[in-house]
Amino acid sequence: MNRITGKTGEDSLIEMSPSESFNDDMNGYTQHPSSSTGSIQQGQSPSLLTPGVCVDTCDSLNTSLASLSHSDHSDSPQSEPQTLEQISALTGLSRKRALFLKYRSRIDKKQQSKDSVFFRDGVRRIDFVLSYDEDKDGERKQERRKLYEANLVNVGLELETEDKSESDDGKTYFVKIHAPWEVLATYADVLKVKVPFKTNDIPDNSEIPMNWLSTPFRLPEHIMYPEPDYFTAPFDKSKSDFFLIDNKETFFPPSTRNRIVYYILSRCSYFRDECGDKDKKGIKRLLNNGTYTAAFPLHDCRYWTKSRDANCESDRNKLHKHWARFFCFFKEQPLNLIRKYYGEKIGIYFAWLGFYTEMLLFAAIVGTICFIYGVLTYDENEWSKEICSEDIGGNIVMCPLCDKKCGYWKLNTTCNSSWQSHLFDNVGTVFFAIFMGIWVTLFLEFWKRRQARLEYEWDLVDFEEEQQQLQLRPEYETKCTNRKLNRITQEMEPYLPITSQCARSCLSGATVLLWISLIIACIIGVIAYRLAVYAAFASIMKDSATAHLQVVGPYITPQLATSVTASCINFVIIMILNLMYEKVAVWITDMEIPKTHLEYENKLTVKMFLFQFVNYYSSCFYVAFFKGKFVGFPGKYAYMFGSNLRNEECDPGGCLIELTTQLVIVMTGKQVWGNIQEALVPWLMNWWGSRKARNHPESLYSRWEQDHDLQVFGQLGLFYEYLEMVIQFGFITLFVASFPLAPLLALINNIIEVRVDAWKLTTQFRRPVAAKAHSIGAWQEILNGMAVLSVVTNAFIVAFTSDMLPRLVYMYAYQPDGEMNMKGYINNSLSVFNISAFRVDNKPDDGESPSWFNGSITTCRYRDYRYPPGHEKEYHHTMQFWHILAAKLAFIIIVEHVVFVVKFFVAWLIPDVPSDVRARVKRERYLVQEYLHNYEVEKLKIQLSQNDHNDCSCTPMIYPSIPKHEVLSECL
């Protein structure tokens, strides 16, 4: 097939004739009669065409070279290197010799380093790479590529192809793409890319007190700030001399260059004009139908050492050295270098993740202090002492916890769980719940300030409006065949009819509801498992079947066994449903055909978060707010949906310890599984995919071959990173009152997460296409909503799940001796039931009763505040029950109002945009107006001085006196 090269001269394009044969020296390109070389612009110096060769050779090759005779160098044209299949069959010295000849033949042909990111001329930078395997191709795919690449050339891109004989597998072609200045300038104007026009002249007077303390955590200045600070303005091609352009080849950074090229690739068609099939457009469709196997921008050289190629940039090496290593976990992140290399969207994610991790440090410290307080007051736990006492807990007979299978039991069998519960259910719990309500507000408010500063420093101010107007998704442009007039731009634009929008939205909403219903059904199934299996565990353990287990045996109870196994089953269900729903969510979002990239991400965000919220938190909500709340009382128990499964009761130590168990298993399980997926799996896949590198020297691989073997960082890769962190944010805010150590676990996970994500991006994944984003998007509103909800959930956990308020009510109002202590609390909190009142269908079997149970025992105890048998209000709630309920409601109202008032006051007190940033934005806007005005005036003066003044009816002398901010005149 014929190949297309780039430009020659200024504007003319070279198209290879089908009759011209391929020239091996040009790797599939022949020289055009009008050009000195097939894909090089005219007028270039010959010295530019033969750059110095930078070669990395391994010791084995040097040894092989020394052992070869002069005839073995195979310089004659008749001697050709062996194929890879032939090389693989050799061993020993013969293999080394063959590898060297293969390596040497490549160097002779390409005359460039393996790390080169330039065309063969060593001048034009490779901005993008397309690959395909022709052995699997049909004529249709070849025709698509031919048309697509011809259209790319027509829009000004320059192409250069590496023949399959130069690839490691001998099958893959690589099409290298370069965007010349004219293309970059045109699309930078279209996309309103902000570029520098003046050095920032506002001094940075901000000084941090005791700044020397942060010295060990800082990175070198040239890493943190790789570029000077400039005032910027949207690029205008017609005013290119207005901007600070020192070198056109380096004026646009690689991240901007690959973003522009991808913008073109996404919208370039591969149909003939006479066909008119406008649906055939974009690199995504070509990748999906197999026309191309990959499309990616190149990384900058190797990451593990400095490149010896003078033309090769080293930003990737800097990122790997100062950011992507775990032992740099205590260092700050080089956010400006991340933004320069990967683009603003990835940069803003790591900025948010880093800031979130820093703020977690304060929450982790306070949570750890609260936990230590529980440990230190362990011996002061009066109610646990009563439970464990043989005189009190040993003499209290408790009613069976299930029908038939469960027998009577003594209260002191729950001694261990009551002590464990005290570690988390103490006065510190109330303080920590209030603290976290204020912490989450400070985190969100300070993040807004940090985000505003990044928006200015990274030229993202007013970006959202530009994105809405300019960044239409190629899929939207392709699938929306209807056109209507835009009242603002007065141009025809594609649109989706309202009827189609409604139908698609209804189908999407119904699908989401169906999957949420599936989650609820699974949770009900887990609850049924808990109810059914508890009886089995109680039957097995009634004779202390676990007592022979050392260390852990005494701690295993039917309640604990049921809670742990149910939590593990629930976690497995969560992971399975996640894997299934991810694909469904992407499918239904694609079906809705969102207009812009921002709208697409927002729609997908809402769908995924709703599902994940129900999936991860529903079991915790059940344990926190439903378990043990609707159980009835002995003789009149409540049953699940009218079945024979009796609703669960809480342990005498309270339900908080079960909520803690559920939270620990789901949260830590998710984090461990996530780290395994993010770190181990990509490493194993790349190790397996690049195992051939162990058989050949790495120096045989070109830069595009190395990147081709890496994993793909999908367009939704960053989306899933945000989702993972937001789910974690929910765990440490919504249920943190039950587990003060949750922020500490999250902090440890995030310290690892930052470096794992950095390592993946730098070493294991292809370089993502750069994208712009001015904020974390819809996640900001989700975090705000969860912050408000967390105040409510933690207040309810303290009031209804914890036993803190019943204890305080007892101590202040019902302590019989009038002392401020908890003596007698256990006896007061348990009601009495007459055993003879049990119904036949839920009366325990005689065989299930323990050996100590005899006919002299006529009553049993249960958790509730009800009148005893024989009272005129037998088994009705006592007045103490209503006092406790009133105290719980009062606590919720007071805590919520106090925390919300503090939250709103803090939000009002802390401005979203720092004052110095606001001043810089105003200064920049003023300078843009002033400089553009002066630029136009100077341009007009030059124009008038070159004319004979015959075309202008006004007096030229008035122009020097025009005020700065007036419209010039009709001559403009």
N, C-alpha and C positions, 0 to 999 in steps of 0.2 A: 504494500500500500504506500501511497505517496505521503511524505511527511511535510509539515509546515514549519518553517523557521520564523524568526522574528523580523525586525525591521532592518532596513538599510537606508542610509541617508537620514533624512529627517522624518518623512511621513510615509514613504512608499513601503509596501510590504513585499516580502519574497515568498512566493508559493512554488514549491517544487513541482516540476512537470512530471506527470506519470511515466513518461518515457525515460526519464533520467534514472540511471542505476545508482545504487547506494555505494558510497565510498567507505571502505573500512576505516580509513584514518579519521574520517569525520563521524564514524559511528552512526551510519545511516543517513548522513547528509552529504550532498555534493555541493561543490562551489557553484554559486550563481554567477553568470557571466558579468553581472554588474557589481559584484562585490568580491573583495579579496578573500573572503571566507564565508562559508555557508550560513552562519548565524551570527555574524558580527556586524556591527554598524560600520558604515563607511567612514573613512577618515581616521580610524584608530591607528595608533602607532603600532608597528610590528612588535615592538618590545613588550606591548601589553598582551600579546597573544601567546607569549612563551614565558610565563612567570616561573620563578624558581620553584623547584620541586622540593616539597617537604616530605620526607619519608621516615616512617617509624618501622624499623626492622627488628625482629626478635633475634635472640642469640642463636637459636637453632638455624635460622636462615643464614646468618653470618658464617656460622660453622660450615654449613652446606656450601656456601659460596667459596670458602677457602679451599674446600676439598675438590672443587670441580676444575677440570682442565680447561684450557682456552676453548677447545672445541665444544665443551659442554655448555658454553654460554648461549649457544644456539642463536647467533646473530644473523645467520643467513635467512633469507626470506622463505626458504623451503621448510625450515623448522618451526612448527607451530606448537603452542602449549597444549598439553593434554586436557581432556574434558574432566569435569569433577568426578564423573563415574569412574574414569580410568585412574584418577588420583586416589580415590577412596580404596581401590583394590591394591594399591602399593603399600609397602611398609619400609621402615628403616630409612637408609640414606636415599634410596630411590624416591621415596615419598617426599622427603625434604627437597630434593632436587626439582621434582615436578611442581611442588608448591612454589618454589622460588621462581621458576620459569613462568608460571601462571601469574604470579605477582608482578614480575618484571614486565610481562607483556601488557599488563594493565597500565602500569606507570608510563610505558612508552606511548600508549595510545592517549591517555587522559592528560598526562603532564600536569597533574595536580595532586594535592594531598588527599588522603581518604577523608579528612575532616573538612574538606572545602565545602563551603556553602555558596559557591559561585558556579556560573557556567564554565565551560572549558577555557573561555578567554580570560578567566580570572578577574573579570571586571564586573559583569552583571550578576547581581545577587539572585539566588534561587528563593523566590517568595512562596512557592507552592509546588507540590509534587503530586502527580497522578500516576497510578500504576495499574497495569493490566497484564493478564496472562493470555497470550495469543493462542496457546495450544488448545484452550477451551472455547475459543471464539468461533462464531459463525459469521457469515457475511453481513448479517443485520447489525451485529455489534461493531464490526469494522466500519460499516457505513455510518453508524451513529458517531463513532469516534472521529471519523474523517470530517463530518459536518460540524461536530461540536468544536473541534480544534480549529477548523477553518473560521468559525464564528468568533472564537477567542482571538484569533489573529486579527480579524476584522475590527474588533474593538480596541486593538492596540497592544495586546499582550504578546510577549515573545516566548517561543517554545523551543526546547532542545530535548531530543530524545536519546536515552541510553538504550542501546540494543540489548536484546535478551542474552546475547553471548557474553555481555559484560556483567550480568547479574550472577549471584552465587548459585541459584538453582538452575540457571540456564534457560528459564522460561519467562521471566518477568521483564516487561518493558517499563521504563520509568520516563515519564514526560515531565520535564522541569519547566517551570513557568516563571517568567520575570516580568514585572510591571515597570515599564520605563517612566520617566518623569512626567510625560504628558498624560499618561493614564492616571498616575497617582494624583497629579494636580487636579485633573478633571473631577475625579470621584471624591477627593478630599473637599472640593468645593460643593459637590452634591450632598455629601454626608455632613457638611459643616464641621469638619475636624478642626479643633482649636490648635493653633500653632503660635510660637512666640513672636512678638514684635518689639519687645523692650525688656531689658533686664529689670527685675523687681528692685525698686529703689526705696521700699519701706523697710527700715531697720527692724530686726527682730530683737526686741528688748525684753522678751519673756525670760525670766530667770526663776529656776526652781530652787527653793530653799534646800540647803544641804545636798546640792546636786552631786557632790562627790560620792555619796552613798550608792548612787546608781552606776558608778563606773564599771564594776564587774559585770553588769548586765548589758552594757552597750556594745555595739558593733563599731568598727572603724567608720570614720566620717564618709569616706568614698564609697562605702557599701550602703550606708543609710541614705545618702543623698548623691546618687550617681550623676545627676545633672544639675546645673544651676537653676535658680528659681527665676521664672520669667512671668511677665504679663502676657496674656494670650488673647487671641481673637479668632473667630471662625475664618478659615482659609478662604481666600477669594483669588481665583486663578487670574483674573484680570488685574489684580493688584499684587502680583507675586513679589515685586520689588519693595513692597511695604513691610514684608516680614523679614526676619533675621535668617536669611538663607545663605549659609556659608558654603555648603556642599549639597548639591541636589541629590546625590546618591545616599547620603546619610541624614538628610533633613527629616524624613519620615522614619520613625523607628520601625524595626521589624514587626512589632505587634500591630502597628497601624497598616503596614504594607500587606500583611497577610489578611487583615480584616477587609481591606479594599478588594484584594484579589478574590476572597471568598464571596464577597458581595456580587462580584461579576460572575463568578462560577455558578452561583445560585440562581442567576437570572438569565444566563446565556442559553439559547435554544439549540436543539440538534435536529431541526426539521428544515426541509427545503422551502423556499418562499412559495413555490407553486402548490405545496401540500397544504399549508395553512393550519397544520395541527398544532395549535399553540399550547396544548397540554404537554408537549414534549419539550420540557424546559428544566434546567437545573441539574447540578451535580448530584443531588440527592437521588433523583430518579435514575440516573445513570449508575449510581452505586447499588441501588436496590435491584435493578434488572441485570446486574453483573457486567455491564459494559466496562466499568472500571472496578478494580478490587479495593482500591484505597485512594483517599485524597487527604493530604495533610501538609501543614507547613513544617519546615525543618527546625530541629533543635540547633542551637549554636554549638557546634563541635562536641567533643566529648565532655563528660562531666567530672571524671575522676582525676584528671590532671590537666595542667595547662597545655594547650595545643602548641605545637611547634610551627603551625602555619600562621604567618604574620597577618594574613587576611582574615583569619578566623577570630570571631569575637569570643569573649570569655564570660559572658553574663551567666551562662548555665553553670560554669565551673564555680563562679562566686556563690551562686545560690546553693549549690551542693555543699560547698565548704562551710558557709556561714549560716545555712538555714535548714538544709535537708538531713542533717546528722542529729541523732538523738542526743549526743553529748552537748549539743547547743541548746538544750531545752530551757536553760535559765537565761538565755540571751534574748534580746528583743528581736523582732522580725524585721527584715529589710523590706518594708512595705513598698517603698518607691521603686526598688529594683524588681520586686514581684510584679508591680503594675507595669513597669517598662517591658518586662519579658513576656508576661502572660496576659496583660490587658487589665482594664479597670474592674471588670466583673469578678475575676478571680482574686484580684487584689483586695476588693471590698469584703469578700468572704473571709479572707485570712485576717483582715483588720478586725472584723466583727468577732471572729473566733478567738483571736488573741485578747481582745478587750474583755470578752465574756470570761475567758479563763482567768484574767487578772482579777476581775471582780469576784470570781468564785473563791479566790484566796481568802477574802474577808468572811464570806459566808462559811467557808470550811473551818476557819479558826473559831468563830463563834459556835458553830455546831459541835466542834470537838470539845470546847469548853463545857457546853451543856451536857455532853455525854460523860465527860470526866466528873461533872457534878453528880450525875446519877451513880457513878461508880463510888465516889467518895461518901455519898449518903446511903450506901448499900446497907450498912449495919443499922441505920436509923429507920429502916422500913418496918414500922410497927405492924401493918396489916399482913405483911409476908411472914413475920414472926408468928402471928396468930395462926396463919394457915399451916405453917410447918410444925407448930406446937402439938405434941401428943395430947395435951390436956384440952386444947381447943379444937384445932383442925382434926386431930385424931378421934375426937368424939362426935364430930358432925357427920351425919350420914346424908349423902346427897342423892336426890332422885335420879333415876336412869336417864341418860342423855339420848336414848333411842328406844324404840318399841321392841319388845320381844327379846332381841339379842343382847341388849345391854342390861347389866345388873346394877345394884346399888353400889355406891363407892364412897370412900371417905375423902374428906376435903384435903387432907394433908398429902394426898397423892399428886396434887398440883403444886407442890412446894417449889420445885425448880422453875416452873413457868412463871410463878408469881415473882420470884426474884429477877428473872430475866425481864419481865415486863417493867419492873421498876427502873431499869436502866434507861428506858425511853419514856415512861409515863411518870413524870415528876413535875415539879414546879418549873424546872427549866424548859419543859415543853411549851408552856404558855408563853414564856419570854421569847423563845426562839421562833414561835409562830408569828408573833408580832414583829420581831426583828426582820424576818424574811419578807413580810409585807412591805416594810420600808425599804429593805435592800433591793427588791425587784424594781421599785420606783426609781431609786438612785441609779441602778444599772441602766434602765431604759432612758432616763433623762441625760445621763452623762454620755451614753452612746449617741444620742442625737447631736450633742455638741461635737463629739469626735467625728461623726459622719459629716457634719457641716464643714468641718475643717478639711476633711479629705475631699469633699465635693469641690472646694475652692482650689486646693493644691493640685488636684488631678483634672481640673478644667471640666467639671461635671455640673456646674451651675446652669440651671435652665435646660438640662439635658432631657428631662422627661418629655417636654413639649416637642422637642426636635424628634425624639424617638417615635412618638405617636404619629407625627406627620410624615416621617420619612421611612421608617423601618417597617414597611409592609412585608409580611411574610411571603416568600415566593409561592408557597402553596395557596395562599389566599388569592394572589394575583392570577394563578393558573386556574383554580377551580371556580372562581366567581366570574362567570362569563357576562353577567349583566353589568351595565355601566350607567352611572348617573352623574350629574353635575355637582361638584363640590362648591358650595356657596362661598366658601372662604377663598379657595385658590382659583375658582372659576375654571376648573379643568375636569374633564371626565375621568372618573375613577371607578374601579370595580366595587361591587357591593353584593351582599347576600340578602335576598328578599326576606321580609319579616316573617312570612309563613314558614320558610325553610329554617330560619333561626329558631322559631318557637318549637317546631317539630324536633329539631336536633337537640335543643335544650331539654325538652320533655323526656326524650329518650335517654339523654345523659343523666338527668336527675333520677329517673326510674332505675337506671342501672346502679347508681350509687346507693340508692335506698335498698335495692335488692341485696347488695353486698353487705351493707350495714346490718340488715336483717339476718343475714347469714352469720355474722359475728355474734349477734345477740343469741341466735339459736345455739351456737357453739358454747357460749357462756352458760346458757341454761343447761346444756349437756354437762358441763363441768360441775355446775352446782348439783345436779342430780347425782353425778359421780361422788361428790363430797358426802351427800346425804346417804348414799347407798354403801359406800365403802367404810364410812365411820363405824357402822354396826359390825362390819367384818373385822376391822382393826380392834374394836372393843372386845369382840369375842376372842380374838387371838391373844390379846394382851391381858386378859382378865386375870391370868395366873402369872403375870410378870414374865412373859415369854422372852423379853429382851433384857432381863436382869443379868444374864450371863455375859452380855456384851460389856467389856470393860470401857471405861471413860464415858462413852456415849449412851450406854444402856439405860442408866437411870433417867436420862433426859428424854427418852423416846416415849411419848404418850400417844394414845389414839388421836388426840387433837392435833399434835405436831405431825404425826405421820400422814394424817389426812391433808393437812394444810400444805406440807411440802410436796407430796405427790401431785395434788391438784394444781399447785403452782407450776410444777414442771410440765405437766400435761398442757396447761394453759399456755405456757411459753412456746411449746412445740407448735400448738395450733396457731399462735400469733405469727410465728415465722413462716409457716406454710401459707397462711392466708396473705401475708405480705407479698410473697413471691408471686402468687397468683394475681393479686389485685394490681400490682405495678403495671403489668402489661395491659390489663383492662382499662386502667386510668389513662394511660397514654393513648389507647385506641379511641376511647370515647372523646378525649380532648381533641384528637386529630379530626374526628368526625364533626365536631362543632365548627371547624374551620375558623379559628380566631384570626382577627385582622392583623395584629402586630405581635412581635415576639413578646412584648411585655404582657399583652392580654393572654397569650398562650400560657406563659408561665404562671400568671395569676389564676387562671382557670384550673390548671393542673395542680397548683398549690392547694387550692381550696378542696379539690376532690381527694387528694392524697392525705391532707391533714385530717379531714373529717373521718376518713376511714381509719387512719392510724390512731386518732384520738380514741375512737370507740374500741379499736382492737387492743391497744396497750393499756388503757385506763379503766375499761369496763370492769375487769375483775377486781381492781383496787377499789372502785366505787362500790361494788357489791359488798366487799368485806368491811369497808369503812362505814357505810350508811344503811345497809340492809341486814347483814348477818346479825342474828341475835336480837333484832328489833321487833320481829313479828312472830314470836314463838308460842304465845299463849301461856298457859300454866298447866301443871300436872292435872290430868283428868279432862283437860279441854285444850289440847295442843292444836296448833295451826299446821296444816299440811300443804305441801307444794302442789298447787293447781288441783286440789281435790284428790291427789294420789295417796298412796300409803307411805310416802316419804315425808317424814316430819322435818319441819324447818329447823335449821341449825341454831344451836345455842352458843353463846360465847363462853369461853373458859372463865372460871371464877376469878382469874387474874385479869380478865378483860379481853376485848377484841383487838386492842391496839397491837399486841405482840403478833397476832396473826396478820394484821395489815403490814407490820414491819417485815414479816417473813415473805409475804407476797411481793412487796416492793423490792426487797433485796434480790429475790430470785429473778424477777422480770427485768429489773434495771441492770443488774450486773450481768445477767445472761445476755441481754441485748448488747451491752458494751463489749463483752468478751467476743461474742459472735461477730459483731461489727468489725472489731480489730482483726480477727482472723480473716474475714472476707477482704478487708482493705489492704492488709499487709502480706499475709502468707499466700493467699490465692493468686494475686498478681505476680508475686515472685516465682511461684511454682509454674505458672503458665508461661512466663517469659523464659524461665530456665528450660522448660520442656520445648518451647517453640524455638529457642536459640541454641539447642544442644549441638547443632552442627558447628557452632563457634568453637566448641571444645576440640574439634577435629581439624580446624584450620586456624592459622594465625589471624588474630582480629584485624590486623592491618590490611587484610584482603577486602574488607568490607567498606563500601563507600558510605558517606553520611546518609544518603537516602535509603540505602539498604538497611543500615542500622536502625533508623527510625521506623522503617516499614515493618520490622520484626517486633516492635513494641506494641503494647496493648493500646486500645482506643479509649481515650477519655471522652465518653459520649457527651452529647449536648445536655443530657439530663444528669451528668455526673455531679455537677455542682448543686443541682436541685436536691439530690439525695443526701449530699453532705449537710445542707441546711436542714432537711427534714430530720435527719438523725439527731442533730444538736437541739432542735426545737422540741422533739420528743423527750430528750434528756432534760431540757429546761422545765418541761411539765412535771417530770418526776421530782425534781428538787424544789418545786414551788407548790404544786397542788397537794402533795402528801408529805411534805417535809416535816410536819409536826409529829409524824409517827416514826421518823428515822433521821435524827439530826446529823448523822454521818453521811447522808446522801450527797451534800455538796463536796465533802472530802473525796468520795469515790468519783464524783464527776470531775473534780479538779485533776485527780491522777489520770483519769481517762483522757481528758482534754490535752494535758501536757504531752501524752503519747500521741494523741490524734493529730495535733499540729505537725509534729515531725513526721508521722507516718504519711499524712497527706502531702507534705512537702517532698518527702522521698519518692512517693508514687509519681507525682507530677514531674519531678526532675529526672528520674531514672527509669521508671517502669512504663510510662505512658508516652504516646506521641504528643508533640506539642499541640495544645488545643488552639483552635482559632480564637484570636483575641476578640473580646466583646466589651462593650461599654455598659456600665450600670451606675446610676448615681446613688443607689441605696440598696438595702437588702430586700426591697420590694414588699410584696404582700406579707412576708414574714414579720415585718415590723408591726402590722396591725394584729397579727396572730399573737405575737408576744404581748402586746398591750392587753388583748382580751384574756390571755392566760394569767396575766398579772392581776387583773381584777378578780377573775374566778378563783385564784389561789387564796385571796383573802377570805372568801366565803367558805371554801372547802376546809381550810385550816381551822377556821372558827368552828365549823361543824364537827371536825374531827376531835378538837379539844372538848367540845360540849357533849357530843353524843357517843364518840368511840372511846375516848379516854375516860377513866374513872376519877379524874382530878376534881371535877365539880361536885359529884356526890360525896367525896371525902371532905371537901371544904364545907359543904352544907352540914354534914354530920359534926365536924369539929366545932363549928360556930353555933349550931342550933340544937343538936340532938345528943351531944356528949353527956352521958348521965351524971357524971361527976362535976360537970361545968368546967373542966380543965381543957386547955388548948392542946389536946393530943388525940391520937387515933385509937386509943384503947377501946375495945368493944365494937370496932367498926365492922368486922367480918360478921359477927353475930347479928348486928343491926341490918346489914345489907342482904341477909338471906331470909326468905319467907318460909313458912312451915306448911306442909301438906300432909293430910291424913292418908296413909297408905291404903286403907280400906276403901277409899273413894276412887281408886283407879278403875277405869272401865276394863272390861274383860279383854277387849281387843288390843289394848296397849299395856296390859299388866305383864311385868317381867315373868319369864318362866322360872320355876323353882331351881332348875338346873343352872340358870345363869347367875343366881345370887351367890356372893362369896361365902366362904366358910364361916366368917365371923357373924354373918347375918342370921338372926334368930327371931322367934316370934315375939320376944320382948320389945322389939323395935317397932313402933306403931306409926312413926312420922318420918318424913324425909324433908330435906331443905332444897331450895332452888333460888336462883338469882332473880329477885324482883322485890317490890315493896307492896305487899298485899296483906290483908288482915288474915289472921290464923283461923283454922277451923273452929267452929263454935261461936265465933263473933257474929254479931247481928249483920255485919257487912262482910260475911265470909268470902274470902278470895277476891274482894274488890280492892282497888288501889287505896293505899293509905294516904294521909295528908302529906307525909314526907315525900311521897312520889310526886305530888303536885308542886311542892316547894322546890324539889330538885329540877323539875321540868321548867318552872318559872326562872330558876337561876340559870339554866342552860339557855333559854331564850334571851334573857337579859344579857348574858355574857356575849352571845352572838351579836346582838344589836349594838352593845357598847363597843366591843372590839372592832366590828366592821366600821362603825362611824368614826372611831378614833383613828384607825389605820387609813381610811379613805380621806379624812381631813388632812392627816399628815401627808399622804400621797399627793393630794391636790395642791397643798401648800408648797411641798418640795418642787412639784412640777411647775408651779407659778414662779417660785423663787429662782429656779435655774433656767436661764434663757436657752432656747434650742440652738441658737447661733452665737458663738463667742463674739464679743465686741470687736476684737482685732480682726476677725475674719470678715465681719460686716463692713468694717472700714476698708479692708483690702478689696472687697468686691466693688464697693462704690468707687474706690480709686481706680480700679481697672476699667470700669465702665466709663468713667470720665476720660481716662487716657485714650481709650479706643475712639471716642467721639472726637477728642482734640487732635489726635494723630491722623485720623482719617480726614478730618477737615483740612488740616495743614497739607496732607498729602494731595488732596484734590486741588487745593489752591495752587500748590507748586506745579502740579501737572498741568493745570489750566494756564498758568503763566508761560510755561514752556511751549504749550500748544499755540498760544496767541503770539508769542514771539517768532514762531516759525511760519505763521500765516501772514498774508498781505492785508489782513483785516477787512477783506472784501465780503466775506460771508457773514459778518456780524454787524448788526445794525446799531449796537450799543457802543458806548465809549469805553475802550479798554482801560483807561486811567482809573475807572471806578473800582476795579477789582482789588487792588492792594488795600483799599479801605473797607472792604466788606467785613462786617463783624463775624466773629468766629462761628457762631451757631446759627447764622442766617442761611437760608437757601441761596445758592450762588446767583444764578440768573438763568434766563431762558437759553443762553448760549451753552450751558452745560447739557 
